[in-house]
Amino acid sequence: MSLQPYLFFTDTAREAMTRYQEIFGGHLDLLGIDSIPVEDREQMPFEAPEGYVMHAALVLSDGEVLLGSDDPTGDGTGMTGMSINITTTDADEARRMFAALAEGGEIGMPLDASFWSPLFGTCRDRFGVNWMINVEAEEVA
């Protein structure tokens, strides 16, 4: 079994997934509306504007995958009730990722020691995605 987050964005999937590739590395595949033949686009149940991302897959070096696309409903409600948790053994890497994800967004809980982790913090990035960054307890901050 494989469990992979699939994020929906409101016209920012290309920018968001490209930013995540800058932060996490890996290989990014983007399938835009412009690569779909016109006759197939006509069969779609919604109008997709130019630049629309139908599917994006960011495959990380460890095989983990983060998926996303522009939201076909276009309702712009954003993401609520969920966070993507990242756990690392490297405190410096946790600090780097947290700073990059929080840039232009909002910090919920600053990255700091907690009773379960040498470093833990939460933020919402500029694309509306909630993140939790953890350092495994064996790591010394």
N, C-alpha and C positions, 0 to 999 in steps of 0.2 A: 504494500500500500504506500501511496505517496500523498502527502498533504501539502498543497502549495497555495499560498495567498494569491488571490486574483483581485487586483485593485481597479476600480473604475474612477476615471477622472472626467472632469467637465472641460473638454477641449485643451487639456494640458498633458495628455498621456505621453506624447513624444518628449516634451521638456522634462517631465518627471522621471520617466524611465532612463533617459539619457543622464540625468543628474544622479540617479541611483547607480548607474554604471560607473560614473566618475568616483563615487564614494566607495562602492563595494568591489569594483573591478568586474571581471567576467566578460561574457560575450552577449551582446544585445541583438536580438532579431526583432525587427519592426515590420508589420504588415499594414501598410496604409491603404486607404480607400482608393488611392490613385493606382495601386497595383492590381485592383480587381477589374476584370473586363466590364465594359459599360453594360453589356446585356445581363451580366450577373448582378450588377448594382441595381438595375431596374427591378429585380426580383426581391430586393431587400425590403423588409417591412417598415423601414424608416428612411428619411432623407439624411444622408451623411455629407457634411460639408467637406470641401477640399481640405487636406491636411489631417482628416480624421484617421485615428489609429484603430484598426479593427482588432489587432492582437499584438502584444509585445511579450517577449520572453527574455528575461535576463538570467542566463545560466552562469552561476558563480563557480569559482575554481574547485570548490568542494562538492559540486554537483547539485547544490540547492538551487531552486528556481523561484524567481519572483515574476509573476505574470500580471498583465494589466492591459487596459484599453480605454479609449474614450467611452463614456457612458452612453449607450444607445438611447436611453430615455431622455438624456439631456436635461434632467430636472434640477441639476445643480445642488442637490441637498447635501452633498459632502459625505464624509465617512464618520459615522458615529458608532459607539458601542463596540469598538474593536481597537486593538493595537497590535503591531508587529513587534515581537520580542526578539532581540538579538543577544545571544550570550557568547562571550569570548573569554579567552584565558589571558588576554593581553590588555593591561590597563591603559597603556598608551594608545592602542588601537581603539579602545572604547572611547577615550577622550576625543580622538580624531573623528570618529564616526558621529558621536553625539554633537560635536561642534558643527560638523558639516550638515547634519540633518536639521539642527535647530536654526541654522542660518536663514534669516528671512521668515522664520516661523515663530513659534512660541514655546518657551520652556514651561512644562508643568511642574516637574520636580528636578532641581539642579542635580547634575551628576555628582554624587557624593557617597560616602560610606553609609551602609545600612546594616541592620542586624543580620541580614542574610547574605550580604555581598560586600566586598571591598569597595565597589562602585556600582551605583544604580541611579538611573535618571530617566525621566520621561519628557518627551517633547512632541509637538505637532509641527510637521514641516510645512513649508510654504504651499504645498499642494493639498493640505488637509489630512495627511496621513499621520496617525498617532504611532509613536515608536517608544519602546522600552529598551534601554541598553543595560545589560548586566555583565559583570565580570564574575567568573566562577569563584567560589569561596576560597579555593586553594591559592589564588593569586594574591600576592602582597601588593597593596596599593602604593 
